[in-house]
């Protein structure tokens, strides 16, 4: 099956930067345990994939 021309590739399907992804995972775990900040973890995760800080408010909105 081919992609529809108006549909874009999911940027989360790319391989993230391994070091940045590992850091984001650690930050997320700490945030969920109450010892960290979720906004910092999210910023790290977006950076690991090379996505802009406003990704969830703009492009990410299509998955809501």
Gaussian input, Z-matrix of N, CA and C with variables (Angstrom, degrees):
# hf/3-21g

backbone

0 1
 N
 C     1     B1
 C     2     B2     1     A1
 N     3     B3     2     A2     1     D1
 C     4     B4     3     A3     2     D2
 C     5     B5     4     A4     3     D3
 N     6     B6     5     A5     4     D4
 C     7     B7     6     A6     5     D5
 C     8     B8     7     A7     6     D6
 N     9     B9     8     A8     7     D7
 C    10    B10     9     A9     8     D8
 C    11    B11    10    A10     9     D9
 N    12    B12    11    A11    10    D10
 C    13    B13    12    A12    11    D11
 C    14    B14    13    A13    12    D12
 N    15    B15    14    A14    13    D13
 C    16    B16    15    A15    14    D14
 C    17    B17    16    A16    15    D15
 N    18    B18    17    A17    16    D16
 C    19    B19    18    A18    17    D17
 C    20    B20    19    A19    18    D18
 N    21    B21    20    A20    19    D19
 C    22    B22    21    A21    20    D20
 C    23    B23    22    A22    21    D21
 N    24    B24    23    A23    22    D22
 C    25    B25    24    A24    23    D23
 C    26    B26    25    A25    24    D24
 N    27    B27    26    A26    25    D25
 C    28    B28    27    A27    26    D26
 C    29    B29    28    A28    27    D27
 N    30    B30    29    A29    28    D28
 C    31    B31    30    A30    29    D29
 C    32    B32    31    A31    30    D30
 N    33    B33    32    A32    31    D31
 C    34    B34    33    A33    32    D32
 C    35    B35    34    A34    33    D33
 N    36    B36    35    A35    34    D34
 C    37    B37    36    A36    35    D35
 C    38    B38    37    A37    36    D36
 N    39    B39    38    A38    37    D37
 C    40    B40    39    A39    38    D38
 C    41    B41    40    A40    39    D39
 N    42    B42    41    A41    40    D40
 C    43    B43    42    A42    41    D41
 C    44    B44    43    A43    42    D42
 N    45    B45    44    A44    43    D43
 C    46    B46    45    A45    44    D44
 C    47    B47    46    A46    45    D45
 N    48    B48    47    A47    46    D46
 C    49    B49    48    A48    47    D47
 C    50    B50    49    A49    48    D48
 N    51    B51    50    A50    49    D49
 C    52    B52    51    A51    50    D50
 C    53    B53    52    A52    51    D51
 N    54    B54    53    A53    52    D52
 C    55    B55    54    A54    53    D53
 C    56    B56    55    A55    54    D54
 N    57    B57    56    A56    55    D55
 C    58    B58    57    A57    56    D56
 C    59    B59    58    A58    57    D57
 N    60    B60    59    A59    58    D58
 C    61    B61    60    A60    59    D59
 C    62    B62    61    A61    60    D60
 N    63    B63    62    A62    61    D61
 C    64    B64    63    A63    62    D62
 C    65    B65    64    A64    63    D63
 N    66    B66    65    A65    64    D64
 C    67    B67    66    A66    65    D65
 C    68    B68    67    A67    66    D66
 N    69    B69    68    A68    67    D67
 C    70    B70    69    A69    68    D68
 C    71    B71    70    A70    69    D69
 N    72    B72    71    A71    70    D70
 C    73    B73    72    A72    71    D71
 C    74    B74    73    A73    72    D72
 N    75    B75    74    A74    73    D73
 C    76    B76    75    A75    74    D74
 C    77    B77    76    A76    75    D75
 N    78    B78    77    A77    76    D76
 C    79    B79    78    A78    77    D77
 C    80    B80    79    A79    78    D78
 N    81    B81    80    A80    79    D79
 C    82    B82    81    A81    80    D80
 C    83    B83    82    A82    81    D81
 N    84    B84    83    A83    82    D82
 C    85    B85    84    A84    83    D83
 C    86    B86    85    A85    84    D84
 N    87    B87    86    A86    85    D85
 C    88    B88    87    A87    86    D86
 C    89    B89    88    A88    87    D87
 N    90    B90    89    A89    88    D88
 C    91    B91    90    A90    89    D89
 C    92    B92    91    A91    90    D90
 N    93    B93    92    A92    91    D91
 C    94    B94    93    A93    92    D92
 C    95    B95    94    A94    93    D93
 N    96    B96    95    A95    94    D94
 C    97    B97    96    A96    95    D95
 C    98    B98    97    A97    96    D96
 N    99    B99    98    A98    97    D97
 C   100   B100    99    A99    98    D98
 C   101   B101   100   A100    99    D99
 N   102   B102   101   A101   100   D100
 C   103   B103   102   A102   101   D101
 C   104   B104   103   A103   102   D102
 N   105   B105   104   A104   103   D103
 C   106   B106   105   A105   104   D104
 C   107   B107   106   A106   105   D105
 N   108   B108   107   A107   106   D106
 C   109   B109   108   A108   107   D107
 C   110   B110   109   A109   108   D108
 N   111   B111   110   A110   109   D109
 C   112   B112   111   A111   110   D110
 C   113   B113   112   A112   111   D111
 N   114   B114   113   A113   112   D112
 C   115   B115   114   A114   113   D113
 C   116   B116   115   A115   114   D114
 N   117   B117   116   A116   115   D115
 C   118   B118   117   A117   116   D116
 C   119   B119   118   A118   117   D117
 N   120   B120   119   A119   118   D118
 C   121   B121   120   A120   119   D119
 C   122   B122   121   A121   120   D120
 N   123   B123   122   A122   121   D121
 C   124   B124   123   A123   122   D122
 C   125   B125   124   A124   123   D123
 N   126   B126   125   A125   124   D124
 C   127   B127   126   A126   125   D125
 C   128   B128   127   A127   126   D126
 N   129   B129   128   A128   127   D127
 C   130   B130   129   A129   128   D128
 C   131   B131   130   A130   129   D129
 N   132   B132   131   A131   130   D130
 C   133   B133   132   A132   131   D131
 C   134   B134   133   A133   132   D132
 N   135   B135   134   A134   133   D133
 C   136   B136   135   A135   134   D134
 C   137   B137   136   A136   135   D135
 N   138   B138   137   A137   136   D136
 C   139   B139   138   A138   137   D137
 C   140   B140   139   A139   138   D138
 N   141   B141   140   A140   139   D139
 C   142   B142   141   A141   140   D140
 C   143   B143   142   A142   141   D141
 N   144   B144   143   A143   142   D142
 C   145   B145   144   A144   143   D143
 C   146   B146   145   A145   144   D144
 N   147   B147   146   A146   145   D145
 C   148   B148   147   A147   146   D146
 C   149   B149   148   A148   147   D147
 N   150   B150   149   A149   148   D148
 C   151   B151   150   A150   149   D149
 C   152   B152   151   A151   150   D150
 N   153   B153   152   A152   151   D151
 C   154   B154   153   A153   152   D152
 C   155   B155   154   A154   153   D153
 N   156   B156   155   A155   154   D154
 C   157   B157   156   A156   155   D155
 C   158   B158   157   A157   156   D156
 N   159   B159   158   A158   157   D157
 C   160   B160   159   A159   158   D158
 C   161   B161   160   A160   159   D159
 N   162   B162   161   A161   160   D160
 C   163   B163   162   A162   161   D161
 C   164   B164   163   A163   162   D162
 N   165   B165   164   A164   163   D163
 C   166   B166   165   A165   164   D164
 C   167   B167   166   A166   165   D165
 N   168   B168   167   A167   166   D166
 C   169   B169   168   A168   167   D167
 C   170   B170   169   A169   168   D168
 N   171   B171   170   A170   169   D169
 C   172   B172   171   A171   170   D170
 C   173   B173   172   A172   171   D171
 N   174   B174   173   A173   172   D172
 C   175   B175   174   A174   173   D173
 C   176   B176   175   A175   174   D174
 N   177   B177   176   A176   175   D175
 C   178   B178   177   A177   176   D176
 C   179   B179   178   A178   177   D177
 N   180   B180   179   A179   178   D178
 C   181   B181   180   A180   179   D179
 C   182   B182   181   A181   180   D180
 N   183   B183   182   A182   181   D181
 C   184   B184   183   A183   182   D182
 C   185   B185   184   A184   183   D183
 N   186   B186   185   A185   184   D184
 C   187   B187   186   A186   185   D185
 C   188   B188   187   A187   186   D186
 N   189   B189   188   A188   187   D187
 C   190   B190   189   A189   188   D188
 C   191   B191   190   A190   189   D189

   B1=1.4505
   B2=1.5318
   B3=1.3019
   B4=1.4553
   B5=1.5198
   B6=1.3173
   B7=1.4634
   B8=1.5155
   B9=1.2960
   B10=1.4552
   B11=1.5222
   B12=1.3013
   B13=1.4605
   B14=1.5278
   B15=1.3152
   B16=1.4667
   B17=1.5225
   B18=1.3117
   B19=1.4570
   B20=1.5249
   B21=1.3424
   B22=1.4563
   B23=1.5200
   B24=1.3225
   B25=1.4593
   B26=1.5188
   B27=1.3105
   B28=1.4578
   B29=1.5267
   B30=1.3386
   B31=1.4639
   B32=1.5196
   B33=1.3113
   B34=1.4586
   B35=1.5296
   B36=1.3244
   B37=1.4607
   B38=1.5242
   B39=1.3279
   B40=1.4617
   B41=1.5199
   B42=1.3137
   B43=1.4597
   B44=1.5277
   B45=1.3425
   B46=1.4608
   B47=1.5255
   B48=1.3098
   B49=1.4654
   B50=1.5327
   B51=1.3312
   B52=1.4679
   B53=1.5351
   B54=1.3265
   B55=1.4671
   B56=1.5228
   B57=1.3330
   B58=1.4585
   B59=1.5311
   B60=1.3172
   B61=1.4637
   B62=1.5246
   B63=1.3118
   B64=1.4681
   B65=1.5230
   B66=1.3166
   B67=1.4615
   B68=1.5260
   B69=1.3281
   B70=1.4705
   B71=1.5210
   B72=1.3271
   B73=1.4725
   B74=1.5261
   B75=1.3086
   B76=1.4662
   B77=1.5224
   B78=1.3321
   B79=1.4608
   B80=1.5290
   B81=1.3185
   B82=1.4640
   B83=1.5211
   B84=1.3130
   B85=1.4719
   B86=1.5238
   B87=1.3374
   B88=1.4725
   B89=1.5257
   B90=1.3194
   B91=1.4671
   B92=1.5234
   B93=1.3139
   B94=1.4646
   B95=1.5243
   B96=1.3233
   B97=1.4636
   B98=1.5262
   B99=1.3305
   B100=1.4496
   B101=1.5141
   B102=1.3179
   B103=1.4680
   B104=1.5225
   B105=1.3089
   B106=1.4575
   B107=1.5155
   B108=1.3161
   B109=1.4563
   B110=1.5156
   B111=1.3278
   B112=1.4578
   B113=1.5293
   B114=1.3394
   B115=1.4588
   B116=1.5328
   B117=1.3127
   B118=1.4759
   B119=1.5296
   B120=1.3177
   B121=1.4624
   B122=1.5194
   B123=1.3223
   B124=1.4578
   B125=1.5230
   B126=1.3246
   B127=1.4637
   B128=1.5270
   B129=1.3251
   B130=1.4664
   B131=1.5195
   B132=1.3297
   B133=1.4643
   B134=1.5264
   B135=1.3034
   B136=1.4670
   B137=1.5229
   B138=1.3308
   B139=1.4729
   B140=1.5238
   B141=1.3197
   B142=1.4670
   B143=1.5272
   B144=1.3298
   B145=1.4602
   B146=1.5332
   B147=1.3394
   B148=1.4589
   B149=1.5159
   B150=1.3314
   B151=1.4631
   B152=1.5223
   B153=1.3409
   B154=1.4590
   B155=1.5301
   B156=1.3229
   B157=1.4674
   B158=1.5292
   B159=1.3327
   B160=1.4639
   B161=1.5333
   B162=1.3136
   B163=1.4660
   B164=1.5291
   B165=1.3234
   B166=1.4630
   B167=1.5201
   B168=1.3189
   B169=1.4592
   B170=1.5214
   B171=1.3175
   B172=1.4622
   B173=1.5191
   B174=1.2956
   B175=1.4668
   B176=1.5233
   B177=1.3237
   B178=1.4552
   B179=1.5127
   B180=1.3120
   B181=1.4512
   B182=1.5149
   B183=1.3319
   B184=1.4667
   B185=1.5163
   B186=1.3275
   B187=1.4642
   B188=1.5246
   B189=1.3064
   B190=1.4641
   B191=1.5035
   A1=108.72
   A2=116.26
   A3=120.43
   A4=110.70
   A5=115.18
   A6=120.57
   A7=110.15
   A8=115.93
   A9=121.20
   A10=107.24
   A11=117.46
   A12=121.88
   A13=112.62
   A14=118.05
   A15=120.43
   A16=112.10
   A17=117.52
   A18=122.03
   A19=109.74
   A20=116.61
   A21=120.61
   A22=109.82
   A23=115.62
   A24=120.59
   A25=110.23
   A26=115.47
   A27=121.79
   A28=107.81
   A29=118.75
   A30=120.31
   A31=112.77
   A32=118.08
   A33=120.74
   A34=111.63
   A35=117.21
   A36=120.83
   A37=112.28
   A38=117.73
   A39=119.84
   A40=109.83
   A41=115.48
   A42=120.31
   A43=108.07
   A44=117.64
   A45=119.78
   A46=111.45
   A47=115.34
   A48=121.49
   A49=106.59
   A50=119.11
   A51=121.41
   A52=114.02
   A53=117.31
   A54=119.42
   A55=111.62
   A56=116.50
   A57=120.44
   A58=110.90
   A59=116.97
   A60=120.58
   A61=110.95
   A62=116.54
   A63=120.47
   A64=110.60
   A65=116.66
   A66=120.71
   A67=110.62
   A68=116.69
   A69=120.75
   A70=110.83
   A71=117.12
   A72=120.71
   A73=110.77
   A74=116.49
   A75=119.55
   A76=111.17
   A77=116.26
   A78=120.01
   A79=111.37
   A80=116.80
   A81=120.52
   A82=111.31
   A83=116.49
   A84=120.50
   A85=109.98
   A86=116.21
   A87=119.19
   A88=111.20
   A89=117.19
   A90=120.79
   A91=110.91
   A92=116.91
   A93=120.30
   A94=111.44
   A95=117.03
   A96=121.57
   A97=111.40
   A98=116.93
   A99=120.90
   A100=114.66
   A101=116.70
   A102=120.23
   A103=112.40
   A104=116.14
   A105=119.53
   A106=110.09
   A107=114.85
   A108=120.47
   A109=110.48
   A110=115.64
   A111=121.09
   A112=111.18
   A113=118.24
   A114=119.93
   A115=111.61
   A116=116.78
   A117=119.82
   A118=110.62
   A119=116.56
   A120=120.18
   A121=110.48
   A122=116.69
   A123=120.88
   A124=111.00
   A125=116.96
   A126=120.51
   A127=110.81
   A128=116.96
   A129=121.01
   A130=111.60
   A131=116.39
   A132=120.27
   A133=110.89
   A134=117.03
   A135=120.21
   A136=110.74
   A137=116.72
   A138=120.84
   A139=111.15
   A140=117.48
   A141=121.00
   A142=111.45
   A143=116.17
   A144=120.85
   A145=112.24
   A146=116.50
   A147=119.82
   A148=112.89
   A149=116.87
   A150=121.45
   A151=110.47
   A152=117.48
   A153=120.26
   A154=111.63
   A155=115.75
   A156=121.63
   A157=112.42
   A158=117.95
   A159=120.62
   A160=112.90
   A161=117.27
   A162=121.89
   A163=113.24
   A164=117.86
   A165=120.14
   A166=112.32
   A167=117.18
   A168=120.66
   A169=112.30
   A170=117.51
   A171=120.61
   A172=109.87
   A173=117.53
   A174=122.46
   A175=112.94
   A176=116.91
   A177=120.41
   A178=113.39
   A179=116.28
   A180=120.76
   A181=114.08
   A182=117.09
   A183=118.39
   A184=112.35
   A185=118.43
   A186=120.66
   A187=112.01
   A188=117.81
   A189=121.33
   A190=110.60
   D1=133.69
   D2=-179.14
   D3=-93.99
   D4=157.23
   D5=177.79
   D6=-74.37
   D7=145.76
   D8=173.33
   D9=-70.51
   D10=143.48
   D11=-175.03
   D12=-58.94
   D13=-30.54
   D14=-178.66
   D15=-82.79
   D16=-12.27
   D17=-178.30
   D18=-86.45
   D19=132.44
   D20=178.34
   D21=-101.70
   D22=157.84
   D23=176.85
   D24=-64.53
   D25=148.50
   D26=177.64
   D27=-78.27
   D28=116.17
   D29=-177.78
   D30=-67.06
   D31=-14.20
   D32=179.01
   D33=-81.65
   D34=-3.53
   D35=176.68
   D36=-84.31
   D37=-11.27
   D38=177.67
   D39=-76.96
   D40=160.97
   D41=177.75
   D42=-80.21
   D43=121.06
   D44=-179.06
   D45=-75.68
   D46=166.88
   D47=173.61
   D48=-62.58
   D49=119.69
   D50=-173.66
   D51=-60.09
   D52=-40.74
   D53=-179.57
   D54=-67.78
   D55=-43.15
   D56=179.03
   D57=-67.60
   D58=-37.67
   D59=179.20
   D60=-65.53
   D61=-41.49
   D62=178.43
   D63=-63.95
   D64=-41.32
   D65=177.90
   D66=-63.19
   D67=-43.40
   D68=179.02
   D69=-62.03
   D70=-39.86
   D71=178.82
   D72=-63.32
   D73=-44.87
   D74=178.26
   D75=-61.42
   D76=-43.00
   D77=179.85
   D78=-64.70
   D79=-38.92
   D80=178.48
   D81=-64.56
   D82=-43.31
   D83=178.74
   D84=-62.13
   D85=-44.25
   D86=178.14
   D87=-62.71
   D88=-41.05
   D89=-179.76
   D90=-64.36
   D91=-41.89
   D92=179.37
   D93=-67.58
   D94=-27.43
   D95=178.93
   D96=-86.21
   D97=0.73
   D98=178.29
   D99=84.44
   D100=11.92
   D101=-178.74
   D102=-116.44
   D103=21.76
   D104=-179.75
   D105=-159.69
   D106=-179.39
   D107=-178.20
   D108=-113.04
   D109=128.18
   D110=-178.59
   D111=-65.21
   D112=-33.13
   D113=-179.71
   D114=-65.44
   D115=-35.38
   D116=176.64
   D117=-70.27
   D118=-39.65
   D119=178.45
   D120=-63.60
   D121=-42.45
   D122=178.81
   D123=-64.13
   D124=-43.15
   D125=178.26
   D126=-60.33
   D127=-40.61
   D128=178.32
   D129=-66.11
   D130=-40.49
   D131=179.39
   D132=-65.03
   D133=-43.56
   D134=177.85
   D135=-61.87
   D136=-41.21
   D137=178.72
   D138=-63.65
   D139=-36.41
   D140=-179.86
   D141=-61.39
   D142=-32.16
   D143=179.50
   D144=-95.94
   D145=0.96
   D146=-179.67
   D147=71.01
   D148=28.64
   D149=-178.55
   D150=-97.81
   D151=151.08
   D152=179.46
   D153=-71.06
   D154=158.00
   D155=-177.66
   D156=-60.57
   D157=-28.32
   D158=-179.01
   D159=-94.18
   D160=16.59
   D161=-176.22
   D162=-53.98
   D163=-46.02
   D164=-177.45
   D165=-66.53
   D166=-28.55
   D167=179.59
   D168=-83.66
   D169=-18.99
   D170=-177.27
   D171=-113.33
   D172=-90.26
   D173=-176.48
   D174=-62.61
   D175=-41.04
   D176=-177.38
   D177=-63.46
   D178=-18.69
   D179=-179.09
   D180=-61.56
   D181=-21.10
   D182=-178.60
   D183=-72.83
   D184=-11.62
   D185=177.81
   D186=-99.57
   D187=2.16
   D188=-178.79
   D189=-74.16

